[in-house]
Amino acid sequence: MIEIIVLSLYALSLTCIMAYCLMEVSLALRYWRYKKQESDRPLPQLKSTQNNEELPFVTVQLPVFNEMYVVERLIDAIAAFDYPKDRFEIQVLDDSTDETIEISRAKVAEYEAEGYQISLHHRTDRSGYKAGALQAATKDAKGDFIAIFDADFIPKSNFLLQTMYYFTDPKVGVVQTRWEHLNKNYSLLTKVQAFFLDAHFTIEQTGRNVSGYFINFNGTAGVWRKATIEDAGGWQADTLTEDLDLSYRAQLKGWQFKYIEEIGSPSELPADMRAFKSQQFRWIKGGAETAKKLIPSIARAELPVRTKLNAFSHLLSSSVYIIIFLTLFLSVPLLLVKNMFIETEYIHYGSLFFISNLAVAFVYYISTYYREQERKNRFLYFLYMLPMFLIITMGLSLHNALAALRGYWGEQTPFIRTPKFNLLDNKDNWKNKKYTHKKVDWLTLLEGAVALYFLSAIFYSIWIMDLTLTPIFLLAFLGFIATFSYSIRHTKMSN
C-alpha cells in the first residue's frame, strides 16, 4: 500500500509542476511573438510646458521603515524628477523606530526650504504595516495619481513624464515599470535573484499584459490612479502582499493595468541570504493569503476561461514550492520502494521531469536573450545561471513551502521589511551593520539536516548501483547545503 501512495504522490507532484511550467511557456511564447512584432519607436512621454497646469498633479508616496542607509538617496532621487515642482507632492511615510526618522525629518525640512511640496507622515503604532501607512496617507493625498517607491529604489528623473503619458486613457488604473538592479553583480546570490526577477518582469508581466490577463502591481516603481484605489476598496492589511491583493480587486472592478517593460526603475537586491529569505517569506506567504482571499471572487466573476485559468496559476504560484519540496523529498522513498517492494521503471517520471526542466530552460533563455543584450556571450551566461537558479530554488523550497502553508493556514505574522544597505558595487559591504540577523534560526538548522538527507541518498544510490535519481539528489543536496551555508556565513558576518 505504501508503495502505491509514494508512486501516486510523486507522479501527481511532477504533473502539477509540469502543468505550471507549461503555463509559463505559453507566456514566454506570447512575449516572444510580441517582441518580434514590436517596433523600435521611441518611448512616448508627456511634454513639460510653460503652462504646467496641463500636467496632472501627482502625489509621490515613499513608505519607509528603519532604512537609515538608503532613505536619503531615495528622497534625493524623487526631488530630482524633471516634473514641475508645483505639479507634484512628496509624502514620506516613515514609521521608523530608529534614527531613520531623524534623517527623513532633516531631508524633508531641506527640500521644504527649497520650495518642494513635501511632508513627513510618522505613525507610532504601525498598524497595518505598509498597507496601513499607504491607506492613511492616501486620504490626505492631493494628487489624482499616486506614485509609490520603496526605500531601496532610485527612480530616474523622467519617471513621471514617461509613466503619466499612459493615463491619458481613462480606463488605465495602474502603470507598472520594470525593476532594474543596482547591485546585480555584487555576488552570486544577487545574480541569481536578478536572473529570476528579470523573468518575472520580462516574460510574466509582459506576457500576461499583452494577453489581456490580470497582472500585479509590484508594490513599488508604479503609479496608481487614486480613483482606482478607492473604487477597489483601498489598501487592506489582511495579507502580506497588499499590492497583489489590491491589484486583483481593481482588475475585478474593470480597471486596466499597463505594464511598461521599457521603463526601468533601479533598485537594490538583498545581498544577505537571511534578508533574501525574509523577502521570499513575505512574497510567498502573502501570495498564498491573497489566493485564499480572492480565488472565490475570481471563480464567480464573468471573465474568459483563459483569463481565470491564468489568474489561478498566478495566485497559486506560491504552492509550487510545496510541490517542489514534496517531489524532492519523495524521490528518496521512491528509490527505496523500487528496490525493496516493487519493480518499476522511471521512464514515465523521467519524461515529466525532463519536460518541466526543458520548459524552465526555454522561459529563462527567452528572458536572458532579451534582458542581457549587452552581453556578447548571452548563451554562455544562460548556461551558467540556469543551474545556479535551479540549485537555489531547490534550496529555498522548504523555507518557501512552509511560508505558503502558513499563508493557507491563516497564521498571522508581521510585515518584515527587507533591509537594504546602499550596496552599489563590490567595495560596499553590509558586515556588522544594523538590521542584519544575529542568530541562526531553527529553519536554517533544518535545511542543514535536509542537505544530509539528500547526501545520504546520493551514497545509497551509488551503493546499490542505481543512479537514475542521483542527479536529482545531487541538485537537492547542493541547493540545501548552499542555502544552509549562506545563512550560517551571513549570520556570522552580521556579528
C-alpha positions in Angstrom: 0.0 0.0 0.0 2.8 2.4 1.0 4.5 2.0 -2.4 1.3 2.9 -4.3 0.9 6.1 -2.2 4.5 7.1 -2.8 4.3 6.5 -6.5 0.9 8.3 -6.8 2.1 11.4 -4.9 5.3 11.6 -6.8 3.5 11.3 -10.2 0.9 13.9 -9.1 3.6 16.3 -7.9 5.6 16.0 -11.2 2.4 16.5 -13.2 1.5 19.7 -11.3 5.0 21.1 -11.7 4.9 20.3 -15.5 1.4 22.0 -15.8 2.7 25.1 -14.1 5.8 25.2 -16.3 3.8 24.8 -19.4 1.7 27.8 -18.4 4.9 29.8 -18.1 6.0 28.6 -21.6 2.7 29.9 -23.0 3.6 33.3 -21.5 7.1 33.1 -22.9 5.8 32.3 -26.4 3.3 35.2 -26.2 6.2 37.5 -25.1 8.4 36.3 -27.9 5.8 37.0 -30.5 5.1 40.4 -29.0 8.8 41.3 -29.1 9.1 40.2 -32.8 6.2 42.5 -33.7 7.3 45.4 -31.6 8.8 48.4 -33.4 11.8 50.4 -32.2 9.8 53.5 -31.9 10.9 56.0 -29.1 9.0 55.7 -25.8 6.3 58.4 -25.6 6.1 60.8 -22.7 4.3 63.9 -21.6 5.8 67.3 -22.5 6.7 69.7 -19.8 5.3 73.0 -21.0 5.2 76.6 -19.7 1.6 76.0 -18.7 2.2 73.4 -16.0 -1.5 73.2 -15.2 -1.9 70.9 -18.2 0.2 68.3 -16.4 -1.6 66.0 -13.9 -0.9 66.6 -10.2 0.9 63.6 -8.7 1.4 62.5 -5.1 4.6 60.5 -4.6 4.5 58.2 -1.6 7.6 56.8 0.0 6.8 54.1 2.6 9.8 53.7 4.9 10.6 51.7 8.0 14.0 51.6 9.6 16.0 52.3 6.4 18.8 54.6 7.6 21.2 53.6 4.8 19.0 54.3 1.8 16.3 56.8 2.8 18.4 59.9 1.8 19.2 58.7 -1.7 15.5 57.9 -2.2 14.3 61.3 -1.3 17.1 63.0 -3.3 16.0 60.9 -6.4 12.4 61.9 -6.1 13.3 65.6 -5.7 15.4 65.3 -8.9 12.3 64.5 -11.0 12.1 66.7 -14.1 8.4 67.3 -13.3 7.4 70.8 -12.4 7.7 71.3 -8.6 4.2 72.8 -8.4 2.7 69.7 -10.1 3.8 67.0 -7.6 4.0 66.5 -3.8 6.1 64.1 -1.8 4.8 62.2 1.2 7.5 60.5 3.2 5.6 57.7 5.1 8.2 56.9 7.8 7.1 54.7 10.6 10.7 54.1 11.7 11.6 53.4 15.3 15.3 54.3 15.0 17.5 57.1 13.7 15.9 56.9 10.2 13.1 59.2 11.3 15.6 62.0 12.1 17.3 61.5 8.7 13.9 61.7 7.0 12.9 64.8 9.0 16.1 66.6 8.1 15.7 65.8 4.4 12.0 66.9 4.4 13.0 70.2 6.0 15.8 70.7 3.5 13.6 70.2 0.4 10.7 72.1 2.0 13.0 75.1 2.3 13.7 74.8 -1.4 10.1 75.1 -2.3 9.1 71.4 -2.7 5.7 70.3 -1.5 7.0 67.6 0.8 5.6 66.3 4.1 6.6 63.7 6.7 4.0 61.2 7.9 5.1 59.4 11.1 2.9 56.8 12.8 3.9 55.4 16.2 1.6 52.3 16.2 2.4 51.0 12.7 -1.0 49.3 12.4 -1.5 47.6 9.1 2.2 48.0 8.3 2.9 49.2 4.8 -0.8 48.9 3.8 -1.8 50.9 6.8 0.7 53.7 6.1 -0.4 53.9 2.4 -4.1 53.9 3.3 -3.7 56.6 5.9 -1.6 58.9 3.7 -3.8 58.4 0.6 -6.7 60.1 2.4 -4.5 63.3 2.6 -3.1 63.0 -0.9 -3.7 66.0 -3.1 -2.9 64.2 -6.4 -5.3 62.3 -8.6 -2.4 60.0 -9.3 -0.1 58.3 -6.7 3.4 57.1 -7.5 4.9 54.7 -4.9 8.6 53.9 -4.3 10.1 51.6 -1.7 13.2 52.8 0.2 15.7 50.8 -2.0 14.7 52.4 -5.3 16.4 55.2 -7.2 14.0 56.2 -9.9 15.2 58.1 -13.0 14.4 61.8 -13.4 11.9 61.3 -16.3 9.9 58.7 -14.5 6.7 60.8 -14.1 6.8 62.3 -17.6 7.1 58.8 -19.0 4.5 57.0 -16.9 1.9 59.7 -16.8 1.5 59.6 -20.5 -0.4 56.3 -20.3 -3.1 57.7 -18.0 -4.4 59.7 -21.0 -6.5 56.6 -21.3 -9.2 57.0 -18.6 -9.6 53.2 -18.3 -6.0 52.7 -17.1 -5.8 52.5 -13.4 -2.2 51.5 -12.9 1.1 51.8 -14.7 3.9 49.4 -13.5 7.5 49.7 -14.6 10.3 47.1 -14.7 12.7 46.7 -11.8 16.4 47.2 -12.7 19.2 46.0 -10.3 21.8 48.4 -9.0 23.9 45.7 -7.4 23.2 42.8 -9.8 26.9 41.7 -10.0 27.6 42.1 -6.2 27.6 38.3 -5.6 26.3 35.0 -7.0 23.3 35.4 -4.8 22.3 38.8 -6.3 23.0 37.4 -9.8 20.5 34.6 -9.2 17.9 37.0 -7.8 18.3 39.2 -10.9 18.0 36.1 -13.1 14.6 35.1 -11.8 13.3 38.6 -11.3 14.1 39.5 -14.9 12.0 36.6 -16.0 9.1 37.9 -14.0 9.5 41.5 -15.3 10.0 40.3 -18.8 8.1 37.0 -19.5 5.4 37.1 -16.9 4.4 40.7 -16.7 4.6 41.5 -20.4 3.2 38.1 -21.4 0.2 38.5 -19.1 -0.4 42.2 -20.0 -0.4 41.7 -23.8 -2.6 38.6 -23.5 -5.2 40.6 -21.6 -4.7 38.6 -18.4 -4.5 40.0 -14.9 -1.2 41.3 -13.8 0.0 42.7 -10.4 1.4 46.0 -9.2 4.7 45.1 -7.7 4.4 47.2 -4.6 6.8 49.9 -5.9 8.0 51.7 -9.1 4.5 52.3 -10.4 1.7 54.8 -10.4 -2.0 54.4 -9.4 -4.9 56.4 -10.3 -6.3 57.5 -6.9 -9.9 56.7 -8.1 -8.8 53.1 -8.8 -7.5 52.6 -5.2 -10.8 54.0 -3.8 -13.0 52.1 -6.2 -11.3 48.8 -5.4 -11.7 49.2 -1.6 -8.4 50.8 -0.7 -5.2 49.3 0.8 -6.0 46.3 3.1 -3.6 44.7 5.6 -5.1 41.2 5.8 -2.4 39.8 3.6 1.4 40.4 3.4 1.1 41.2 -0.3 -1.2 44.2 -0.2 0.0 45.1 -3.7 -1.2 41.8 -5.3 -4.4 41.9 -3.3 -5.4 45.5 -4.4 -4.2 44.7 -8.0 -6.7 41.9 -8.4 -9.5 43.7 -6.7 -9.0 46.6 -9.0 -9.0 44.5 -12.1 -12.1 42.6 -11.0 -13.7 46.1 -10.9 -12.8 46.5 -14.6 -9.7 48.8 -14.3 -6.9 48.2 -16.9 -3.3 47.8 -15.9 -0.4 48.9 -18.1 3.0 47.3 -17.8 5.8 49.2 -19.5 8.9 47.0 -19.8 10.9 49.8 -21.5 10.8 52.0 -18.4 13.4 50.7 -15.9 13.4 51.6 -12.2 16.7 50.8 -10.5 16.7 49.1 -7.1 18.9 47.3 -4.7 18.8 43.5 -4.3 19.4 41.9 -0.8 22.9 40.6 -0.5 22.3 38.8 2.8 20.7 35.3 2.5 18.7 35.9 5.7 17.3 39.2 4.2 16.6 37.4 1.0 14.7 34.7 2.8 12.6 37.3 4.7 11.6 38.9 1.4 10.7 35.5 0.0 8.7 34.7 3.1 6.6 37.8 2.7 6.1 37.3 -1.1 5.2 33.6 -0.8 3.1 33.7 2.3 1.3 36.9 1.1 0.7 35.2 -2.3 -1.0 32.3 -0.6 -3.1 34.6 1.6 -4.2 36.5 -1.4 -5.1 33.3 -3.3 -7.2 32.1 -0.4 -8.9 35.5 -0.2 -9.6 36.2 -3.9 -9.9 32.9 -5.8 -13.6 32.5 -4.9 -14.3 36.0 -6.3 -12.4 35.3 -9.5 -14.2 31.9 -9.9 -17.6 33.8 -9.7 -16.5 36.7 -11.9 -17.7 37.0 -15.6 -14.3 36.5 -17.1 -13.0 34.5 -20.1 -11.9 31.0 -19.1 -8.3 31.5 -20.1 -8.1 34.7 -18.0 -9.4 32.8 -15.0 -7.0 29.9 -15.6 -4.1 32.3 -15.8 -5.2 34.1 -12.6 -5.5 30.8 -10.8 -2.0 29.9 -11.9 -0.6 33.3 -10.9 -2.2 33.4 -7.5 -1.4 29.7 -6.7 2.2 30.0 -7.8 3.2 30.0 -4.1 2.0 26.4 -4.0 4.7 25.4 -6.5 7.3 25.4 -3.7 5.2 23.0 -1.7 5.1 20.7 -4.7 8.8 21.1 -5.4 9.8 20.2 -1.9 7.4 17.2 -1.8 8.8 16.0 -5.1 12.4 16.2 -3.9 11.6 14.6 -0.6 9.6 11.7 -2.1 12.4 11.0 -4.6 14.3 9.2 -1.8 11.5 6.8 -0.7 10.7 6.3 -4.4 14.2 4.8 -4.8 13.6 2.6 -1.7 10.2 1.5 -3.0 11.6 0.5 -6.3 14.4 -1.6 -4.8 12.5 -3.1 -1.9 8.9 -3.5 -2.8 8.1 -3.3 -6.5 9.7 -3.3 -9.9 9.0 -0.1 -11.8 10.6 1.9 -14.5 11.4 5.6 -14.1 10.8 6.4 -17.8 7.4 8.0 -17.2 8.6 10.0 -14.2 11.7 11.0 -16.0 9.8 12.3 -19.0 7.7 14.5 -16.7 10.8 15.8 -15.0 12.5 16.4 -18.4 9.6 18.3 -19.9 9.4 20.5 -16.8 13.1 21.3 -16.9 13.0 21.9 -20.7 10.1 24.3 -20.2 12.0 26.2 -17.4 15.1 26.4 -19.6 13.1 27.8 -22.5 11.4 30.5 -20.4 14.7 31.7 -18.8 16.5 31.6 -22.1 14.0 33.9 -23.7 14.3 36.2 -20.7 18.1 36.1 -20.8 18.1 36.7 -24.5 16.2 40.0 -24.2 17.4 41.2 -20.8 21.1 40.6 -21.5 21.5 42.1 -24.9 24.6 44.0 -23.9 26.4 40.7 -23.2 28.4 39.2 -26.1 28.1 35.7 -24.5 24.4 35.6 -23.6 24.1 31.9 -24.2 27.1 31.0 -22.0 25.8 33.3 -19.3 22.4 31.5 -19.5 24.1 28.1 -19.3 25.9 29.2 -16.1 23.0 30.9 -14.4 20.3 28.3 -15.1 21.8 25.6 -12.9 22.6 28.2 -10.2 19.0 29.3 -10.3 17.7 25.7 -10.0 20.0 24.9 -7.1 19.0 28.0 -5.1 15.3 27.3 -5.9 15.6 23.8 -4.6 17.5 25.0 -1.6 14.7 27.5 -0.8 11.9 25.0 -1.4 11.5 24.0 2.3 11.5 27.6 3.5 9.1 28.8 0.9 6.8 25.8 1.2 6.4 26.5 4.9 5.7 30.1 4.1 2.9 29.1 1.7 1.4 26.6 4.1 1.4 29.3 6.9 -0.4 31.6 4.5 -3.1 29.0 3.6 -3.4 28.1 7.2 -4.2 31.7 8.1 -1.4 32.3 10.6 -0.9 35.9 11.4 2.6 37.2 11.0 4.1 40.7 11.0 5.2 42.5 7.8 9.0 42.2 8.0 10.7 44.5 5.5 13.8 43.6 3.7 16.8 45.6 4.9 19.0 47.4 2.3 22.5 48.8 2.9 23.3 51.1 -0.1 25.3 48.4 -1.9 26.2 49.8 -5.3 29.5 48.0 -6.0 31.7 45.2 -4.7 33.6 47.6 -2.5 30.5 48.3 -0.4 29.7 45.8 2.4 27.0 45.2 5.0 29.1 43.4 7.6 28.3 44.4 11.1 25.6 46.9 10.0 22.2 47.3 11.6 19.2 45.3 10.6 21.1 42.1 9.9 20.2 38.8 11.6 22.4 38.0 14.5 21.3 34.4 15.4 20.9 31.2 13.5 17.3 30.2 13.4 15.8 26.7 13.6 14.8 26.6 10.0 18.4 27.0 8.9 19.4 24.0 11.0 16.6 22.0 9.5 17.9 22.9 6.0 21.3 21.5 7.0 19.6 18.3 8.1 17.7 18.1 4.8 21.0 18.5 3.0 22.4 15.5 4.9 19.2 13.6 3.9 20.0 14.0 0.2 23.7 13.4 0.7 22.7 10.0 2.3 20.5 9.3 -0.7 23.5 10.0 -3.1 25.7 7.5 -1.3 22.9 4.9 -1.1 22.1 5.2 -4.9 25.8 4.7 -5.6 26.0 1.7 -3.2 23.1 -0.1 -4.9 24.3 1.0 -8.4 21.0 2.7 -9.3 22.0 6.2 -10.4 18.7 7.1 -12.1 17.7 9.6 -9.4 21.2 10.6 -8.3 21.2 13.9 -10.4 18.0 15.0 -8.5 19.6 14.1 -5.2 22.8 16.0 -6.2 20.9 19.2 -7.2 18.8 19.0 -4.0 21.9 18.5 -1.8 23.7 21.4 -3.5 20.7 23.6 -3.0 20.1 22.9 0.6 23.8 23.0 1.5 24.1 26.3 -0.3 21.1 27.8 1.5 22.4 26.5 4.8 26.0 27.6 4.3 25.0 31.1 3.0 22.7 31.5 6.1 25.4 30.5 8.6 28.1 32.5 6.9 26.0 35.6 6.6 24.8 35.3 10.2 28.5 35.2 11.3 29.2 38.3 9.2 26.5 40.1 11.0 28.1 39.8 14.4 
